[in-house]
């Protein structure tokens, strides 16, 4: 009796062992498809740039003297032609600056005082000698109020290919608002005073011109260029790297207190779920000066299969599929997605239920533009899985399983795209560095093509929108 029980247990154990044998088909061996990644079209990004002119106004105001005076003022006179001596002081008022096109007009009202005296001299040229003493000193602009004169500069600005400023400054002819008549000889000496003012203003003009011609926007442009070359984490969406190749800057156009131009970049950007290596290059010289705006960006979104498998598991894992007619069921435990340089992807499914093991499915990734869905078309058992199921577990070779899995093989990207656009728009509206801020909006995001390579899945997209940058300070 004991022998019978022992033999029965062995037979029962063998039966259980036979029933619990895992289904492990060979891995698929798909032929490589004759498809390749087309060259990424060059993206054109044109950004209107607005520069606050007030720092330039401060620069000009700083480099133009506020007081001009004759040598030795207020103690010494300037003697002219032996018979005349005078001294003066000129005070510059605040700049009034207007801008139109690429021309800046810097105007101000100045006031001045003149004091002088006269005597009789004999002789000629440098040999003249005084005959009488000086008359009592008389003034102009003291008792009756300081005399006024309108003075200004006309400045034309352009930017050179190396980001330095090309400036041309024209000193405008001073316009006296009040005449200056000296009491001791009753003569209008306004023209004499204006000549003295012009000489001093010409000296100041040279200082302004030197400051402007030494001004360079390259440091600010290098900061922007470095930012475009840096991989930026878009929250939990991955990393964006613009990869600029060329840059263009339009001619200036001034309006109110702002100088407007557009900066254009030709680039080949990419988005990656893993952080790409950053690289630094020197910002190239300007290649074009046409005015443009808006951007059309072609992006290759590089997606690794581990991340995609996680998305797939969120859809599939834990799903139970019942085959009522056969009295069997399948529970999807885990999904792994990978590519083999074929137009189709391979899905490895680990399952439990009436049996345990793995099956391999194949499917073609397709983007449904109308529904904004990433779909897996032509979902089917791999040929090696088919062969094994027919021989060992024919009940698994069932369209019902494929039909059920197919229900979960569509991934709506509308919410993802909306979230992505929201995050991108937030990044576009921020302070880039101190004194430099951006403002913009992405209008559309389109999926153009899907490339299922062995290493990763590439999704080529086109993004369109607007972006502008404002430089509010020079640092």
Secondary structure, 3 states (H helix, E strand, C coil): CHHHHHHHHHHHHHHHHHHCCCEECCCCCCCCCCCCCCCCCCEEEEEEEEEECHHHHHHHHHHCCCEEECCCCCCCCEEECCCEEEEEEEEECCCEEEEEECEEEEEEEEEEEEEEEECCEECCHHHCEECCCCCCCEEECCCCCCEEEEEEEEEEEEECCCCEEEEEEEECCCEECCCCEECCCCEECHHHHHHHHHHHHHHHHHHHHHHHHCCECHHHHHHHHHHHHCCEECCCCCEEECCEEEEEECCCEEECCEEEEEEEEEECCEEECCCCCCCCCCCCCCCCCCCCCEEEEEEEEEECHHHHHHHHHHHHCCCEEEECCCCEEEEEEEEEEEECCCCEEEEEEEEEECCCEEEEEEEEEEEECCCCEEEEEEEEECHHHHHHHHHHCHHHCCHHHHHHHHHCCEEECHHHHHHHHHHHHHHHCEEEECCEEEEEEEEEEEEEEEEECCCCEEEEEEEEEEEEEEECCCC
